[in-house]
Every structure is written in structure tokens, then in C-alpha cells.
Amino acid sequence: MKPLDGQLQSSDVLRSRSGDLVTVRFVGPRDGQALQNYFRSLSARSRYNRLLGAVSELPQTELEKFLRVGDDDRFGVVAVMKIDGVDTIIGESRYAFEPASASFELGLSIDDRWQGQGIGSALLANLECRAAAFGAEQLFGDTLRSNDAMLHLARKSGFVFAPTPGDWKLVRFEKKISLALQGIPCAKWRLAATDGRAEASLAQ
């Protein structure tokens, strides 16, 4: 899956292995119910892996945080595909940039029905691109040691593994940023993130 030409500043348009178009965009205030429905539709295992616990849906406090784009340099995006004429969330990610350490933390999930289509790899590559646009020097995430799907995805994408400080149940996957800012598809994501923060404030 590779970015298509002519993508909008506020979104990235990707293509799956089977040719389906997937739009990655910032989450908006009106996405709350759709995002909650997405988490409810995940298998119990996928939901446990993403939320690190046996819950049936995204806790309300976490949902509210997810919808607040730009707070403390934290952002949420959704991967959307048109299914039967309806824009449908098939994946999501939440990420944060820490300027002091030049690090970029991420977490993501893909709808069980769309796993194995290259969407997870494409989303992870897109996040690396966003990290480079922010000026990050490394990106990382933490996942359960039993989350084979995420570990496989991270390994395939060039991440290395280390213990997660303070939690033996988790493992950290991390990677040095190698993308050059000039010419990368999402080089304007810092500006796009600022725009997203402004839109979120206007919507409150």
C-alpha cells in the first residue's frame, strides 16, 4: 500500500493490496459514535490487545481524549474506507510527539476483517512519515508480549524490541527515524496538525 499522488494536506489516501482506497485523517468531534462502534466491533482479542484489558468498548474518558486533536501534542487518526457507499472506520491510531526527547509514541489497531490486507503496514509507515515531519528522531510503542500480530507487524517494519520500563507484561518496539523531511509525502503534517488543533478548539 503506497500513498497516492495529490493527497490533501489534512488526509492521506492509501491503496490496499487489493486496490481499495483508504483515507487516513484526523479524528473529528462527530466521529465519537462511529469510533466507539469500531472498538465494539473488534474481536475480544484485538480489543484486549489494543486497550490492554478485557473491556467491551473504549472507556468514555479515553474516547473524549481521542477526540481532542492536538492537546499536549497528542493526535488521533482514523483509517476510513467506503463500504457499500458508506464511509466506515477500519483502523485507528493515537500518537504523541515529545519535543524534549524528540520521540514519537504510537498505538494502532485494524478491524479484524481487514487484517492481512497491508493496511497495518501502510498505517505504520504513514505514522513514521508523520514522525519525521514533526522532527522526531525515534518512534516507539508498547504492546502486550502476547500480541503476536503487532509484534510481527513491528518486526516486518524494521522495529527492534526492548523491555517496557516498569511493566513486564509489555514489550517496547522502537525505531530510529530514517526518513528525510524533504520530499516525503506528509512533510506538511506539522502544519496539518496545527490546523487540526484549531478546528478542534472551534468545535468545542
C-alpha positions in Angstrom: 0.0 0.0 0.0 1.5 3.3 -1.0 0.4 7.0 -0.7 -1.4 8.3 -3.9 -0.4 11.5 -5.6 -2.5 14.6 -4.9 -3.3 13.8 -1.3 -4.9 16.5 0.7 -3.0 18.3 3.4 -5.4 17.1 6.1 -5.5 13.5 5.0 -3.5 10.7 3.3 -5.1 8.5 0.7 -3.6 5.0 0.6 -4.3 1.9 -1.6 -4.7 -1.6 -0.1 -3.2 -4.7 -1.7 -6.5 -5.4 -3.3 -6.8 -1.9 -4.7 -9.3 -0.5 -2.2 -8.8 3.2 -1.3 -8.2 4.0 2.4 -8.2 7.6 3.8 -6.2 8.4 6.9 -7.4 11.6 8.5 -7.6 13.3 11.9 -10.5 12.2 14.0 -13.2 14.8 14.4 -15.7 15.6 17.2 -18.5 14.0 15.1 -16.6 10.7 15.0 -17.3 9.7 18.6 -20.1 7.2 18.0 -18.5 5.7 14.9 -15.2 5.3 16.7 -17.0 3.6 19.6 -18.8 1.3 17.2 -15.5 0.4 15.7 -14.0 -0.6 19.0 -17.1 -2.6 19.9 -16.9 -4.5 16.6 -13.3 -5.6 17.2 -12.8 -9.2 18.4 -12.3 -9.6 22.1 -8.7 -10.5 21.5 -8.0 -7.4 19.3 -9.7 -5.1 21.7 -7.8 -6.6 24.6 -4.5 -6.2 22.8 -5.3 -2.5 21.8 -6.7 -1.4 25.2 -4.6 -3.7 27.4 -7.6 -5.0 29.2 -10.8 -7.0 28.9 -13.3 -4.3 28.1 -16.2 -4.2 25.7 -15.7 -0.7 24.4 -13.4 2.3 24.6 -13.8 3.9 28.0 -15.6 7.2 27.8 -12.7 9.2 29.3 -10.4 7.6 26.6 -12.9 8.3 23.9 -13.0 12.0 24.9 -9.2 12.2 24.9 -9.1 10.6 21.5 -11.4 13.2 20.0 -9.3 16.1 21.3 -6.9 16.5 18.5 -3.7 18.4 19.4 -4.0 18.5 23.2 -0.4 18.2 24.6 0.8 17.3 21.1 -1.5 14.2 21.1 -3.4 13.2 18.0 -5.9 10.6 16.8 -6.4 9.5 13.3 -8.8 7.0 11.7 -8.4 4.9 8.5 -11.7 5.1 6.6 -12.9 3.1 3.6 -16.1 3.4 1.7 -18.0 0.2 2.1 -21.4 -0.2 0.4 -21.3 3.6 -0.2 -20.7 4.4 3.5 -17.5 5.8 4.9 -16.5 3.2 7.5 -13.7 3.2 10.1 -11.5 0.2 9.6 -8.5 1.2 11.6 -7.2 3.8 14.1 -4.1 5.2 15.7 -3.3 7.6 18.5 0.1 9.1 18.7 2.0 11.8 20.6 5.1 13.8 19.9 7.5 14.7 22.8 9.7 17.6 21.7 12.1 17.3 24.6 13.2 13.8 23.7 12.4 14.1 20.0 10.3 10.9 20.3 7.0 9.9 18.8 4.8 7.4 20.7 2.2 5.4 18.8 -0.5 2.8 19.1 -2.8 1.4 16.5 -5.4 -1.2 15.6 -7.0 -2.6 12.4 -10.5 -4.1 12.1 -10.2 -7.9 12.2 -12.0 -8.2 8.9 -9.3 -6.1 7.2 -6.2 -7.5 8.7 -3.8 -9.1 6.3 -4.5 -6.6 3.6 -1.4 -4.5 4.1 -3.4 -1.7 5.9 -1.5 -2.1 9.2 1.9 -1.8 7.4 0.7 1.2 5.5 -0.6 2.9 8.6 2.6 2.3 10.5 4.6 3.7 7.5 2.3 6.7 7.5 3.0 7.3 11.2 6.7 7.1 10.6 6.2 9.8 7.9 4.3 12.0 10.4 7.0 11.5 13.0 9.6 12.7 10.5 7.5 15.7 9.7 7.4 16.6 13.4 11.2 16.3 13.6 11.2 13.2 15.7 14.4 11.1 15.9 12.7 7.9 17.0 9.3 6.4 17.3 8.1 3.7 19.7 5.1 1.9 21.1 4.3 -0.6 23.8 2.3 -3.8 23.3 1.5 -7.0 25.2 4.1 -9.7 24.9 1.3 -12.0 23.7 0.2 -9.6 20.9 1.8 -11.7 18.1 0.1 -9.7 15.3 1.6 -6.3 16.5 5.0 -7.9 17.1 5.0 -9.4 13.7 4.0 -6.1 12.1 6.6 -4.1 14.0 9.4 -6.6 13.1 8.4 -6.6 9.5 8.5 -2.8 9.5 12.1 -2.7 10.9 11.4 -2.1 14.6 13.7 -3.5 17.3 12.4 -4.7 20.7 13.3 -3.9 24.3 11.6 -4.3 27.7 9.0 -1.8 28.6 10.2 0.2 31.7 8.1 -0.7 34.7 5.8 -3.3 33.1 7.0 -6.9 32.5 3.7 -7.7 30.6 4.6 -5.3 27.8 7.4 -5.1 25.2 8.6 -2.0 23.6 9.1 -1.8 19.8 11.2 1.2 18.6 12.8 2.5 15.5 15.2 5.3 14.6 13.7 7.8 12.1 15.5 7.5 8.7 13.1 9.5 6.5 14.4 12.8 5.2 11.9 15.6 5.7 12.3 17.0 2.1 10.1 15.3 -0.4 8.3 12.9 1.9 4.5 12.6 1.2 3.4 14.1 4.5 6.1 16.8 5.0 3.4 19.3 5.9 1.9 17.3 8.8 3.2 19.8 11.4 1.0 22.4 9.8 -1.9 20.0 9.3 -1.7 19.1 13.0 -1.9 22.8 13.9 -4.9 23.1 11.6 -6.5 20.1 13.4 -5.9 21.7 16.8 -7.5 24.9 15.7 -10.5 23.0 14.3 -10.9 21.0 17.5 -10.9 24.2 19.5 -13.6 25.8 17.3 -15.8 22.7 17.6 -15.8 22.8 21.5 
